[in-house]
Amino acid sequence: MLSETLDLYVYLKNIGQSKLAETLSILPGPKILLFEHALYDNRLGLPRMLDLWTDNTFLKEHGVQSFENLGVFSKRLKQIPEDSLSDALQQMSIKQFVFIVRTGRVDAAKQISEVVSILSSTRSTHPVSANEDTFRFLCVLIPRKSSVFEFYFEQAGLDPFIEFTELPLGFAAVERDLLTLDQPHSFRDMTIDGDYNNILHLAQSLIELEEVLGPFQHIRGIGKNSCRLSKYLSRYYNEKRTKTPRPRGRGASISSHIEGQDSSNLLMIIFDRSVDLITPLVTQSSFAGLLDETFHLTNTSFVYDAMNRGSSKETSMDEPKKETILDSHSTCIAHITPKDSVFDQLKDRNFSVATERLGTMASSMRDFYRSKPSPERADISEVKDFVRNLTSIKAEQEAISFHTELASEISKRTFESYSFKQKYHIERQLLETSVEKSHVHYLLGCIARQEPLPNLLRLICLWSLTNDGMEGDTFDLLMREILSTYGVGTIVLLQNLEQAGLLVRAKDPAIFSALGKRFSPPKVATWTVCRTALRLLVDYQPKESISDIEEAEAFSGYIPLSARVIQGALDDNAWKKLLSTLCTVFKNGHSAFEEDILHERYQVSIEMKNRKPLFDAVVVMIGGITRAEAAAMKALAYSSGKRIVIVSTTVFNGNGWIESMVDESEKWPL
């Protein structure tokens, strides 16, 4: 029976490694991995999965010599002159290529076909069963194979040379109670492209997770995509009941059904990102959230300026630094895993509270060294105890030192920066639905200074969402200035933001706006109604006791709508009241639902039936979640006496969310 103290981080990582090892064994020997752009982080120069499921040592053991962005590799091949292409390919010592792409990505299929065509044009390329001195190709589709994808290569005449397989990677732990599928473009895929493969992948991963956490008994959700996920899960359970043979004997079916319902009371809460578009745009105030805002965390890794702290190359302090296979990185890549006990105590706390706690930890370290027993006066047992704890204390001291320096750097770039404080002040005014002329002047100044476009668009989108759209004159002015300053290439991004509902123009024509305001009662924005009804803005002052967790500390006074929904869903009475409130707020097709899942006793293993659930509820976020948002949910659940684990299609910040709204080929110059 699985232990109640199961470490999800280790368990899920081992499962991912076993799946990846089985896939890489299809092509034995040295090989090169080429990742689709969405699966490769250009800031780190590493594949996104490296931190979550594997490391360099594991890849080397399975013959991986190097890895690269598929698009970059394809461009480099095409830039080689034709007269020297043959010699260049002859010098290549590695003849095996593994393409790792998402299911249904036609742009990636085109890049793969270009690579295969170039390599096969100057050197004989045979099917995968041929000799070792020929080029061999394996296309790995995440999470499953696609007949449409294979048909593309069949039409190009390349299907005999490429073998296809699938890699159904499930959840990985970013934190011990925060899991991700690592699909950074999931929101864009659903809202812009109408691609719902992410939801199917999410359903399959939840079914796998059920084997660990226990069977789900109830589902509560809100949003269109939440309904889609619920239908996928219902279809699976119905098929399982149909295919599973029933136990024989009089009354066996009835008794098994009744006893099966008592196996657990695990609740699943599904939340669609489209229901709450505001929260990802708000600046995070938790320690992990501000770390993400400042250094752009990719799952558990980020680029840390080596000149600040050349010796602090590890943040987990109990795992060696993962150097890249190519050994060509000059930047310092820091890793923060769930095994980092210091970060685990800081991540969900408000930044000011976290810095105070760091000071307390540092004082405890100093007290420990002061209590060093004197060899002349102390007993042998006291000296042995001190030496026994010395190794772990030193590791913790290094972690405290690193996080202290990290907090200092974050503070310099945020609260000690005038531009950050100015942006933060305007953001708070927008959340209070207070729009002033100075806001327009500020945004125009940002455009004139050519500040990073994601930072600028976050404020513009927040303005339009909290005021039911931006007035026509202001909207046209800002869009015109953005296009003239950042280039016409940004028009694709702006169109996608409008299509996703992030960038909204007021419905009333600007010419009638002044007249309407004068002779008709002022219209109350939807956000104002929602903010007041659910108490999304509260006064926040850090408590003197840093051990007390406050519900509003993750955003310094702002409580996400998503967190309020999760809080209501955890309680039967509160859920009913919440539904009546949400019905008056949402009039754009979002609906809430609730249903039970019927498990037969013979469908639930004895191991699962007798095991006490690790959590009271599983929160499913479709479209992504921010770290501070997850912290707010956990704080509200903690205040209700509930244990929750959060699973999401991806973990991002506001800038990453904006950047994901365009494909790599459509990226604007930052």
DASUL-V553653 format. One line per field, one symbol per residue. phi: phi as a letter, one per 30 degrees, with the letter a starting at -180 (. if undefined). psi: psi as a letter, one per 40 degrees, with the letter a starting at -180 (. if undefined). Layout:
phi=???
psi=???
This chain:
phi=.dddceddddddddddddddddddddcdjdacccceedcbcdddibdddeddcabddddddcidcabadeddddddddddeddcdddddddddcccbcccbddidddddddddddddddddcbdcbedcddddcdbbbcccccbdbddddddddddicddcbccbcbddcdbcdbdbbcbchcdcdddeddcciccdddddddddddddddcdjddcbbbabjdddddddddddddddddddddddddjdiddddddddddcdabdccccbdeddbcdedddddcdddddddddchdcibbadcddddaddccbcdibbddcddddhcdcdcccbbcddddddddcecceeddddddddddddddddddddeddedcddddddddddddddddddddddddddddddddddddcdccdddddddddedddddhccbdddddddddddddhdededdddddddedddbhjceeddddddddddddccjdddddddddddddidcbceddeddcddddddcbdddddedddddddchdbbdbbeddddddccdcddbhjcceedddddddddbdddddddddddddccbcjdbcbaaccccddddcdddddcddedbdacccccjjacdddddddddddddciccbbccbdacbcddddddddbdedcdcdd
psi=hiiefhhdddddddddddddddddedgiaiihhhiideehhdddfiidedddeaiddddddfehdiiihdddddddddehiddeddddddehdhehhhhhiihehddddddddddddddedeihhiieeaieeihihhhhhheiihdddddddddefedeehhiiigghaiihdidfhiiefgeedddddddefhfddddddddddddddddeihhdihhihiddddddddddddddddddddhhiiiihedddddddddeedifhhhhhhhdedgedddehhieiddddddddeghgceiihhhdedgdegeiddeeiihgiidefeheihhihhieehddddeddeiiddddddddddddddddddddehihdddiidddddddddedddddddddddddddddddddddeceehddddddddddddddefhhiddddddddddddefihdddddddddddddeffihiddddddddddddddeieeedddddddddeedhhhidhiddeddddddeiihhhiddddddddegehihhhhidheehhideedefehhidddddddddehddddddddddddedhffehiiihiihhhideehiddddehhididihhhhheiiidddddddddddddefihihhiidihiiddddddeeiideeiih.
